[in-house]
Amino acid sequence: MAVNSVTTSNVRWYNGDPTADGVGLGSTATSKVGFHGKTPIIQATVAATTTTTTTTGALTVDVDAIRTALINKGIIV
Protein backbone atom coordinates (compact mmCIF):
# COMPACT_ATOMS: atom_id res chain seq x y z
CA MET A 1 0.00 0.00 0.00
CA ALA A 2 1.37 3.38 -0.95
CA VAL A 3 1.75 5.88 1.84
CA ASN A 4 0.02 9.16 1.09
CA SER A 5 1.32 12.39 2.51
CA VAL A 6 -0.76 13.98 5.23
CA THR A 7 -1.75 17.57 4.65
CA THR A 8 -3.89 20.00 6.55
CA SER A 9 -6.43 19.82 3.74
CA ASN A 10 -7.40 16.21 4.49
CA VAL A 11 -6.77 15.87 8.25
CA ARG A 12 -7.85 18.04 11.19
CA TRP A 13 -5.65 17.65 14.26
CA TYR A 14 -6.63 18.32 17.86
CA ASN A 15 -4.52 21.21 19.12
CA GLY A 16 -5.30 20.94 22.83
CA ASP A 17 -7.88 23.73 22.67
CA PRO A 18 -11.13 22.46 24.28
CA THR A 19 -13.13 24.74 21.98
CA ALA A 20 -11.57 23.24 18.84
CA ASP A 21 -13.25 20.57 16.70
CA GLY A 22 -10.88 17.78 17.73
CA VAL A 23 -9.51 15.16 15.37
CA GLY A 24 -11.04 14.47 11.99
CA LEU A 25 -9.94 12.14 9.23
CA GLY A 26 -11.02 13.09 5.76
CA SER A 27 -12.47 16.47 4.99
CA THR A 28 -15.49 15.21 2.99
CA ALA A 29 -17.51 12.02 2.47
CA THR A 30 -15.41 11.33 -0.63
CA SER A 31 -12.06 11.63 1.18
CA LYS A 32 -10.47 8.20 1.40
CA VAL A 33 -9.57 6.75 4.82
CA GLY A 34 -8.22 3.33 5.76
CA PHE A 35 -6.98 1.66 8.94
CA HIS A 36 -4.60 -1.19 9.80
CA GLY A 37 -3.18 -1.59 6.30
CA LYS A 38 -6.51 -1.63 4.46
CA THR A 39 -6.72 0.30 1.19
CA PRO A 40 -8.26 3.71 1.91
CA ILE A 41 -11.87 4.01 0.73
CA ILE A 42 -14.54 6.71 0.75
CA GLN A 43 -17.25 6.98 3.40
CA ALA A 44 -19.77 4.15 3.17
CA THR A 45 -23.49 4.83 3.12
CA VAL A 46 -25.99 2.58 4.83
CA ALA A 47 -29.67 2.98 4.07
CA ALA A 48 -31.75 3.55 7.18
CA THR A 49 -34.53 0.98 6.87
CA THR A 50 -35.45 0.75 10.53
CA THR A 51 -38.82 1.94 11.82
CA THR A 52 -41.07 1.02 14.74
CA THR A 53 -42.36 -1.93 12.68
CA THR A 54 -39.02 -3.14 11.35
CA THR A 55 -38.65 -6.88 11.02
CA THR A 56 -35.70 -8.89 12.27
CA GLY A 57 -34.72 -9.51 8.65
CA ALA A 58 -34.53 -5.79 7.88
CA LEU A 59 -32.44 -5.20 11.00
CA THR A 60 -30.12 -8.02 9.96
CA VAL A 61 -29.61 -6.32 6.58
CA ASP A 62 -28.73 -3.02 8.28
CA VAL A 63 -26.35 -4.62 10.77
CA ASP A 64 -24.66 -6.63 8.00
CA ALA A 65 -24.17 -3.43 5.96
CA ILE A 66 -22.60 -1.66 8.94
CA ARG A 67 -20.38 -4.67 9.65
CA THR A 68 -19.23 -4.78 6.02
CA ALA A 69 -18.43 -1.06 6.08
CA LEU A 70 -16.35 -1.46 9.26
CA ILE A 71 -14.47 -4.44 7.80
CA ASN A 72 -13.78 -2.60 4.54
CA LYS A 73 -12.39 0.36 6.51
CA GLY A 74 -10.11 -1.93 8.52
CA ILE A 75 -11.71 -1.08 11.87
CA ILE A 76 -12.85 -4.67 12.58
CA VAL A 77 -11.97 -8.04 11.07
C-alpha positions as CSV (number, residue, x, y, z in Angstrom):
1,M,0.0,0.0,0.0
2,A,1.4,3.4,-1.0
3,V,1.8,5.9,1.8
4,N,0.0,9.2,1.1
5,S,1.3,12.4,2.5
6,V,-0.8,14.0,5.2
7,T,-1.8,17.6,4.6
8,T,-3.9,20.0,6.6
9,S,-6.4,19.8,3.7
10,N,-7.4,16.2,4.5
11,V,-6.8,15.9,8.3
12,R,-7.8,18.0,11.2
13,W,-5.7,17.6,14.3
14,Y,-6.6,18.3,17.9
15,N,-4.5,21.2,19.1
16,G,-5.3,20.9,22.8
17,D,-7.9,23.7,22.7
18,P,-11.1,22.5,24.3
19,T,-13.1,24.7,22.0
20,A,-11.6,23.2,18.8
21,D,-13.2,20.6,16.7
22,G,-10.9,17.8,17.7
23,V,-9.5,15.2,15.4
24,G,-11.0,14.5,12.0
25,L,-9.9,12.1,9.2
26,G,-11.0,13.1,5.8
27,S,-12.5,16.5,5.0
28,T,-15.5,15.2,3.0
29,A,-17.5,12.0,2.5
30,T,-15.4,11.3,-0.6
31,S,-12.1,11.6,1.2
32,K,-10.5,8.2,1.4
33,V,-9.6,6.8,4.8
34,G,-8.2,3.3,5.8
35,F,-7.0,1.7,8.9
36,H,-4.6,-1.2,9.8
37,G,-3.2,-1.6,6.3
38,K,-6.5,-1.6,4.5
39,T,-6.7,0.3,1.2
40,P,-8.3,3.7,1.9
41,I,-11.9,4.0,0.7
42,I,-14.5,6.7,0.7
43,Q,-17.3,7.0,3.4
44,A,-19.8,4.1,3.2
45,T,-23.5,4.8,3.1
46,V,-26.0,2.6,4.8
47,A,-29.7,3.0,4.1
48,A,-31.8,3.6,7.2
49,T,-34.5,1.0,6.9
50,T,-35.4,0.7,10.5
51,T,-38.8,1.9,11.8
52,T,-41.1,1.0,14.7
53,T,-42.4,-1.9,12.7
54,T,-39.0,-3.1,11.3
55,T,-38.6,-6.9,11.0
56,T,-35.7,-8.9,12.3
57,G,-34.7,-9.5,8.6
58,A,-34.5,-5.8,7.9
59,L,-32.4,-5.2,11.0
60,T,-30.1,-8.0,10.0
61,V,-29.6,-6.3,6.6
62,D,-28.7,-3.0,8.3
63,V,-26.3,-4.6,10.8
64,D,-24.7,-6.6,8.0
65,A,-24.2,-3.4,6.0
66,I,-22.6,-1.7,8.9
67,R,-20.4,-4.7,9.7
68,T,-19.2,-4.8,6.0
69,A,-18.4,-1.1,6.1
70,L,-16.3,-1.5,9.3
71,I,-14.5,-4.4,7.8
72,N,-13.8,-2.6,4.5
73,K,-12.4,0.4,6.5
74,G,-10.1,-1.9,8.5
75,I,-11.7,-1.1,11.9
76,I,-12.9,-4.7,12.6
77,V,-12.0,-8.0,11.1
